[in-house]
Amino acid sequence: YRWAGAADERQRKELKDQADFEIILGAYAKRGYDKGAKSIYMTLIHQNPPIIMNVKKIRRLMKKYGLVCKIRAANPYRRMAKAIKTNHVADNLVKRQFTAYGARRVLLTDITYIPYNGVFCYLSTILDAFTKQILSYVLSESLEVDFVLQTVNRMVEKHGVSLSAEAIIHSDQGCHYTSCSFIQLVKDRGLRQSMSRRGNCWDNAPQESFFGHMKDEVDISRCAVFQEVKTIIDDWLDYYNNERYQWQLAKLSPNEYYQYITTGNYPLRGIINEPEKEEEI
């Protein structure tokens, strides 16, 4: 009976809620930008005359009438980066002497973002600073640390025989390279770790230059799914290693140049003059 007798009061409260929600809706849409409860509260108190409405009431009415403001959720990869990052920063052993030690001595690694169809995929590579060969790469749909470890493992499995005990793997100070798992893997594989100075891209310049050339030459604008991107990247990296000739590599491709400096057989002999010994190194 009490509920039946309070029908008029419920109707009055409903009309009051509707009137207050219209005020909230006006503040929410002001200047065309969506707002949360706190922003609506601040917008109302800045009106002339100011309107005072409790934040809890604003939230209640937004929930009641289904008014939602997009929430800026925390970046999951940023949380992951904080979780795996350590205080370990290796010394800069390379000091921009990228070609001073010969093939398979300075190995540069980094990650680049590749946008397609409104999302990203991520390419991790290892580049021989002397021969400019891509010794290993992994294209991933996520930034999980495992794909960086996989890049190192693939390089060792494929080129481990040609790696010396003095080989250096050089990176920036990104969270993937300061993670405990990466540090331990480098140690287990018998490599020395080196890092660029903080915020200094020139300390890893050949790797950054490689990514720049790749993005200039690869067209993934029509790719809709990850597999299409992977097919294009696979094809370009095969082209890069085997058929993308570089003037400073005695006019050879990276793979040809490595064969030339290890065997002494110049594939263009008889076509052009073989470069002098000093130019090779």
C-alpha beads as a LAMMPS data file, in Angstrom:
LAMMPS data file: protein, C-alpha beads

281 atoms
280 bonds

1 atom types
1 bond types

-500.0 500.0 xlo xhi
-500.0 500.0 ylo yhi
-500.0 500.0 zlo zhi

Masses

1 110.0

Atoms # bond

1 1 1 0.000 0.000 0.000
2 1 1 2.896 2.337 0.777
3 1 1 4.391 1.667 -2.689
4 1 1 1.002 2.209 -4.355
5 1 1 0.509 5.413 -2.433
6 1 1 3.943 6.759 -3.488
7 1 1 3.185 6.662 -7.228
8 1 1 2.959 10.446 -7.473
9 1 1 6.289 10.844 -5.636
10 1 1 7.991 8.352 -7.967
11 1 1 6.616 10.227 -10.951
12 1 1 7.906 13.513 -9.544
13 1 1 11.391 12.034 -9.016
14 1 1 11.389 10.586 -12.517
15 1 1 10.524 13.970 -14.034
16 1 1 13.240 15.598 -11.923
17 1 1 15.787 12.970 -13.085
18 1 1 14.800 13.582 -16.700
19 1 1 15.186 17.335 -16.295
20 1 1 18.575 16.938 -14.609
21 1 1 19.699 14.470 -17.282
22 1 1 18.885 17.039 -19.978
23 1 1 21.260 19.429 -18.195
24 1 1 23.908 16.688 -18.018
25 1 1 23.413 15.884 -21.699
26 1 1 23.951 19.521 -22.633
27 1 1 27.218 19.642 -20.706
28 1 1 28.279 16.266 -22.115
29 1 1 27.895 17.463 -25.714
30 1 1 29.257 20.990 -25.233
31 1 1 31.768 21.957 -27.945
32 1 1 31.219 18.525 -29.531
33 1 1 33.576 16.602 -27.219
34 1 1 32.364 13.753 -24.997
35 1 1 32.932 14.083 -21.265
36 1 1 33.008 11.891 -18.189
37 1 1 31.215 12.606 -14.912
38 1 1 33.979 14.804 -13.488
39 1 1 34.296 16.807 -16.691
40 1 1 30.525 17.298 -16.773
41 1 1 30.623 18.501 -13.153
42 1 1 33.343 21.037 -13.997
43 1 1 31.500 22.172 -17.123
44 1 1 28.337 22.794 -15.106
45 1 1 30.061 24.861 -12.420
46 1 1 31.648 27.012 -15.147
47 1 1 28.286 27.904 -16.639
48 1 1 26.670 31.266 -16.062
49 1 1 24.931 30.929 -13.713
50 1 1 26.818 27.893 -12.329
51 1 1 24.960 24.642 -11.772
52 1 1 25.980 22.543 -8.777
53 1 1 25.285 18.825 -9.215
54 1 1 26.907 16.066 -7.177
55 1 1 29.329 13.838 -9.150
56 1 1 27.630 10.736 -7.726
57 1 1 24.300 11.992 -9.045
58 1 1 25.803 12.649 -12.457
59 1 1 27.195 9.119 -12.557
60 1 1 23.834 7.679 -11.417
61 1 1 21.892 9.483 -14.117
62 1 1 24.460 8.617 -16.808
63 1 1 24.143 4.960 -15.863
64 1 1 20.348 5.156 -15.632
65 1 1 19.914 6.613 -19.113
66 1 1 22.809 4.788 -20.771
67 1 1 25.107 7.759 -21.364
68 1 1 28.657 6.454 -21.790
69 1 1 31.941 8.304 -22.166
70 1 1 34.859 6.463 -23.736
71 1 1 37.456 5.558 -21.122
72 1 1 41.134 5.862 -21.924
73 1 1 42.176 2.391 -20.870
74 1 1 45.765 1.790 -19.859
75 1 1 47.988 0.635 -22.698
76 1 1 48.532 -3.118 -22.050
77 1 1 51.946 -3.019 -23.717
78 1 1 53.017 -0.173 -21.466
79 1 1 52.071 -2.268 -18.441
80 1 1 53.967 -5.187 -19.941
81 1 1 56.986 -2.952 -20.546
82 1 1 57.023 -1.846 -16.908
83 1 1 56.694 -5.448 -15.762
84 1 1 59.620 -6.799 -17.777
85 1 1 61.967 -3.796 -17.681
86 1 1 64.961 -4.038 -15.394
87 1 1 67.591 -1.516 -14.374
88 1 1 70.168 -3.326 -16.487
89 1 1 71.678 -1.082 -19.145
90 1 1 74.673 -2.508 -20.998
91 1 1 77.667 -0.374 -21.947
92 1 1 77.864 1.005 -25.473
93 1 1 80.616 -1.295 -26.756
94 1 1 80.078 -0.416 -30.419
95 1 1 80.482 3.373 -30.126
96 1 1 79.333 3.776 -33.747
97 1 1 82.259 1.695 -35.020
98 1 1 79.840 -0.386 -37.061
99 1 1 82.237 -1.695 -39.720
100 1 1 85.555 -1.641 -37.874
101 1 1 85.614 -5.296 -36.849
102 1 1 84.483 -7.246 -39.926
103 1 1 81.570 -9.548 -40.659
104 1 1 79.525 -11.207 -37.902
105 1 1 81.143 -9.077 -35.206
106 1 1 78.604 -6.244 -34.730
107 1 1 74.977 -7.375 -34.870
108 1 1 72.362 -4.611 -34.684
109 1 1 68.800 -5.308 -33.547
110 1 1 65.634 -3.279 -33.163
111 1 1 61.838 -3.353 -33.521
112 1 1 59.704 -1.294 -35.895
113 1 1 55.936 -0.773 -36.019
114 1 1 54.184 -1.521 -39.320
115 1 1 50.663 -0.047 -39.667
116 1 1 48.041 -1.753 -41.809
117 1 1 44.250 -1.649 -41.971
118 1 1 44.007 0.446 -38.793
119 1 1 46.189 -1.831 -36.638
120 1 1 49.900 -2.593 -36.182
121 1 1 52.216 -5.524 -36.539
122 1 1 55.820 -5.529 -35.323
123 1 1 59.057 -6.483 -37.054
124 1 1 62.141 -7.540 -35.104
125 1 1 65.377 -7.856 -37.094
126 1 1 69.084 -8.545 -36.576
127 1 1 71.404 -6.869 -39.080
128 1 1 75.119 -7.556 -39.669
129 1 1 76.567 -4.040 -39.537
130 1 1 79.471 -4.973 -41.849
131 1 1 77.696 -6.880 -44.631
132 1 1 74.245 -5.252 -44.138
133 1 1 72.648 -8.732 -44.201
134 1 1 69.457 -9.387 -42.296
135 1 1 70.530 -12.486 -40.399
136 1 1 67.190 -13.082 -38.714
137 1 1 63.750 -11.519 -38.457
138 1 1 60.357 -12.205 -36.909
139 1 1 57.094 -10.460 -37.790
140 1 1 54.617 -10.521 -34.924
141 1 1 51.024 -9.437 -34.350
142 1 1 51.836 -8.410 -30.771
143 1 1 54.675 -6.849 -28.786
144 1 1 55.151 -9.841 -26.512
145 1 1 58.805 -10.257 -25.590
146 1 1 58.959 -13.814 -26.997
147 1 1 59.238 -12.655 -30.588
148 1 1 62.456 -10.771 -29.786
149 1 1 63.913 -13.890 -28.185
150 1 1 62.842 -15.896 -31.211
151 1 1 64.764 -13.499 -33.457
152 1 1 68.000 -14.214 -31.577
153 1 1 67.397 -17.967 -31.521
154 1 1 66.751 -18.074 -35.265
155 1 1 69.962 -16.155 -35.936
156 1 1 72.062 -18.510 -33.828
157 1 1 70.458 -21.597 -35.366
158 1 1 71.088 -20.344 -38.906
159 1 1 74.409 -18.513 -38.532
160 1 1 75.854 -19.794 -35.272
161 1 1 78.869 -21.421 -36.967
162 1 1 79.978 -18.070 -38.414
163 1 1 79.607 -16.154 -35.139
164 1 1 82.733 -15.524 -33.120
165 1 1 83.027 -15.370 -29.358
166 1 1 83.612 -11.631 -29.709
167 1 1 80.288 -10.989 -31.482
168 1 1 78.304 -8.071 -30.047
169 1 1 74.524 -7.741 -30.212
170 1 1 73.676 -4.047 -30.037
171 1 1 70.257 -2.533 -29.354
172 1 1 68.563 0.488 -27.838
173 1 1 67.440 0.556 -24.199
174 1 1 63.911 -0.671 -24.950
175 1 1 62.145 -2.852 -22.407
176 1 1 62.546 -5.964 -24.562
177 1 1 66.331 -5.664 -24.470
178 1 1 66.595 -4.862 -20.768
179 1 1 64.318 -7.770 -19.806
180 1 1 65.809 -10.596 -17.746
181 1 1 64.883 -13.170 -20.400
182 1 1 66.739 -11.310 -23.174
183 1 1 69.816 -10.678 -21.016
184 1 1 69.977 -14.361 -20.057
185 1 1 69.477 -15.524 -23.649
186 1 1 72.328 -13.332 -24.922
187 1 1 74.569 -14.711 -22.190
188 1 1 73.548 -18.316 -22.909
189 1 1 74.248 -17.860 -26.614
190 1 1 77.754 -16.589 -25.923
191 1 1 77.170 -13.068 -27.235
192 1 1 78.178 -9.753 -25.722
193 1 1 75.433 -7.197 -25.118
194 1 1 75.756 -3.535 -26.039
195 1 1 73.242 -0.682 -25.900
196 1 1 72.885 2.750 -27.439
197 1 1 72.865 5.752 -25.186
198 1 1 69.394 6.708 -24.046
199 1 1 67.394 8.530 -26.735
200 1 1 70.280 8.492 -29.233
201 1 1 69.153 6.863 -32.498
202 1 1 72.521 7.580 -34.167
203 1 1 74.114 4.898 -31.976
204 1 1 72.102 2.346 -33.981
205 1 1 72.046 4.272 -37.267
206 1 1 72.439 1.405 -39.823
207 1 1 69.479 -0.436 -38.309
208 1 1 67.318 2.704 -38.323
209 1 1 68.361 3.395 -41.926
210 1 1 67.364 -0.136 -42.927
211 1 1 63.857 0.323 -41.520
212 1 1 63.572 3.653 -43.323
213 1 1 64.469 2.137 -46.704
214 1 1 62.121 -0.791 -46.131
215 1 1 59.143 1.447 -45.376
216 1 1 59.912 3.598 -48.421
217 1 1 59.887 0.588 -50.739
218 1 1 57.224 -1.717 -49.274
219 1 1 53.575 -1.007 -50.099
220 1 1 51.138 -2.574 -47.642
221 1 1 48.356 -0.021 -48.119
222 1 1 46.031 -2.663 -49.559
223 1 1 46.683 -5.304 -46.895
224 1 1 43.639 -6.254 -44.848
225 1 1 45.025 -9.116 -42.741
226 1 1 48.319 -9.970 -41.061
227 1 1 49.158 -12.826 -43.439
228 1 1 49.074 -10.458 -46.428
229 1 1 51.562 -8.154 -44.689
230 1 1 53.786 -11.113 -43.813
231 1 1 53.849 -12.300 -47.435
232 1 1 54.990 -8.863 -48.635
233 1 1 57.606 -8.462 -45.874
234 1 1 58.977 -11.978 -46.494
235 1 1 59.307 -11.252 -50.195
236 1 1 60.998 -7.877 -49.677
237 1 1 63.511 -9.226 -47.166
238 1 1 64.427 -12.018 -49.567
239 1 1 64.880 -9.380 -52.268
240 1 1 66.909 -7.191 -49.906
241 1 1 69.387 -9.913 -48.956
242 1 1 69.794 -11.376 -52.428
243 1 1 69.012 -8.752 -55.060
244 1 1 69.043 -5.278 -53.546
245 1 1 72.518 -4.212 -54.598
246 1 1 74.353 -1.548 -52.616
247 1 1 77.055 0.704 -53.973
248 1 1 79.125 0.626 -50.781
249 1 1 79.044 -3.190 -50.784
250 1 1 81.204 -3.386 -53.919
251 1 1 77.965 -3.085 -55.949
252 1 1 76.748 -6.455 -54.606
253 1 1 73.767 -7.581 -52.569
254 1 1 74.382 -8.237 -48.841
255 1 1 74.512 -12.031 -49.309
256 1 1 76.823 -11.717 -52.338
257 1 1 79.080 -9.373 -50.416
258 1 1 79.411 -11.818 -47.527
259 1 1 80.357 -14.596 -49.934
260 1 1 82.852 -12.289 -51.624
261 1 1 84.705 -11.298 -48.436
262 1 1 84.788 -14.876 -47.135
263 1 1 85.800 -16.639 -50.386
264 1 1 87.546 -13.887 -52.343
265 1 1 85.467 -14.671 -55.448
266 1 1 84.094 -11.440 -56.912
267 1 1 80.916 -12.286 -58.870
268 1 1 81.265 -9.269 -61.185
269 1 1 84.850 -10.039 -62.171
270 1 1 85.225 -9.492 -65.903
271 1 1 82.229 -7.148 -65.970
272 1 1 83.558 -4.299 -63.839
273 1 1 86.830 -3.764 -62.042
274 1 1 87.140 -5.580 -58.749
275 1 1 87.353 -3.107 -55.826
276 1 1 90.675 -2.619 -54.116
277 1 1 91.317 -4.479 -50.895
278 1 1 91.130 -1.268 -48.879
279 1 1 87.622 -0.567 -50.191
280 1 1 86.360 -3.949 -49.031
281 1 1 86.984 -3.252 -45.389

Bonds

1 1 1 2
2 1 2 3
3 1 3 4
4 1 4 5
5 1 5 6
6 1 6 7
7 1 7 8
8 1 8 9
9 1 9 10
10 1 10 11
11 1 11 12
12 1 12 13
13 1 13 14
14 1 14 15
15 1 15 16
16 1 16 17
17 1 17 18
18 1 18 19
19 1 19 20
20 1 20 21
21 1 21 22
22 1 22 23
23 1 23 24
24 1 24 25
25 1 25 26
26 1 26 27
27 1 27 28
28 1 28 29
29 1 29 30
30 1 30 31
31 1 31 32
32 1 32 33
33 1 33 34
34 1 34 35
35 1 35 36
36 1 36 37
37 1 37 38
38 1 38 39
39 1 39 40
40 1 40 41
41 1 41 42
42 1 42 43
43 1 43 44
44 1 44 45
45 1 45 46
46 1 46 47
47 1 47 48
48 1 48 49
49 1 49 50
50 1 50 51
51 1 51 52
52 1 52 53
53 1 53 54
54 1 54 55
55 1 55 56
56 1 56 57
57 1 57 58
58 1 58 59
59 1 59 60
60 1 60 61
61 1 61 62
62 1 62 63
63 1 63 64
64 1 64 65
65 1 65 66
66 1 66 67
67 1 67 68
68 1 68 69
69 1 69 70
70 1 70 71
71 1 71 72
72 1 72 73
73 1 73 74
74 1 74 75
75 1 75 76
76 1 76 77
77 1 77 78
78 1 78 79
79 1 79 80
80 1 80 81
81 1 81 82
82 1 82 83
83 1 83 84
84 1 84 85
85 1 85 86
86 1 86 87
87 1 87 88
88 1 88 89
89 1 89 90
90 1 90 91
91 1 91 92
92 1 92 93
93 1 93 94
94 1 94 95
95 1 95 96
96 1 96 97
97 1 97 98
98 1 98 99
99 1 99 100
100 1 100 101
101 1 101 102
102 1 102 103
103 1 103 104
104 1 104 105
105 1 105 106
106 1 106 107
107 1 107 108
108 1 108 109
109 1 109 110
110 1 110 111
111 1 111 112
112 1 112 113
113 1 113 114
114 1 114 115
115 1 115 116
116 1 116 117
117 1 117 118
118 1 118 119
119 1 119 120
120 1 120 121
121 1 121 122
122 1 122 123
123 1 123 124
124 1 124 125
125 1 125 126
126 1 126 127
127 1 127 128
128 1 128 129
129 1 129 130
130 1 130 131
131 1 131 132
132 1 132 133
133 1 133 134
134 1 134 135
135 1 135 136
136 1 136 137
137 1 137 138
138 1 138 139
139 1 139 140
140 1 140 141
141 1 141 142
142 1 142 143
143 1 143 144
144 1 144 145
145 1 145 146
146 1 146 147
147 1 147 148
148 1 148 149
149 1 149 150
150 1 150 151
151 1 151 152
152 1 152 153
153 1 153 154
154 1 154 155
155 1 155 156
156 1 156 157
157 1 157 158
158 1 158 159
159 1 159 160
160 1 160 161
161 1 161 162
162 1 162 163
163 1 163 164
164 1 164 165
165 1 165 166
166 1 166 167
167 1 167 168
168 1 168 169
169 1 169 170
170 1 170 171
171 1 171 172
172 1 172 173
173 1 173 174
174 1 174 175
175 1 175 176
176 1 176 177
177 1 177 178
178 1 178 179
179 1 179 180
180 1 180 181
181 1 181 182
182 1 182 183
183 1 183 184
184 1 184 185
185 1 185 186
186 1 186 187
187 1 187 188
188 1 188 189
189 1 189 190
190 1 190 191
191 1 191 192
192 1 192 193
193 1 193 194
194 1 194 195
195 1 195 196
196 1 196 197
197 1 197 198
198 1 198 199
199 1 199 200
200 1 200 201
201 1 201 202
202 1 202 203
203 1 203 204
204 1 204 205
205 1 205 206
206 1 206 207
207 1 207 208
208 1 208 209
209 1 209 210
210 1 210 211
211 1 211 212
212 1 212 213
213 1 213 214
214 1 214 215
215 1 215 216
216 1 216 217
217 1 217 218
218 1 218 219
219 1 219 220
220 1 220 221
221 1 221 222
222 1 222 223
223 1 223 224
224 1 224 225
225 1 225 226
226 1 226 227
227 1 227 228
228 1 228 229
229 1 229 230
230 1 230 231
231 1 231 232
232 1 232 233
233 1 233 234
234 1 234 235
235 1 235 236
236 1 236 237
237 1 237 238
238 1 238 239
239 1 239 240
240 1 240 241
241 1 241 242
242 1 242 243
243 1 243 244
244 1 244 245
245 1 245 246
246 1 246 247
247 1 247 248
248 1 248 249
249 1 249 250
250 1 250 251
251 1 251 252
252 1 252 253
253 1 253 254
254 1 254 255
255 1 255 256
256 1 256 257
257 1 257 258
258 1 258 259
259 1 259 260
260 1 260 261
261 1 261 262
262 1 262 263
263 1 263 264
264 1 264 265
265 1 265 266
266 1 266 267
267 1 267 268
268 1 268 269
269 1 269 270
270 1 270 271
271 1 271 272
272 1 272 273
273 1 273 274
274 1 274 275
275 1 275 276
276 1 276 277
277 1 277 278
278 1 278 279
279 1 279 280
280 1 280 281
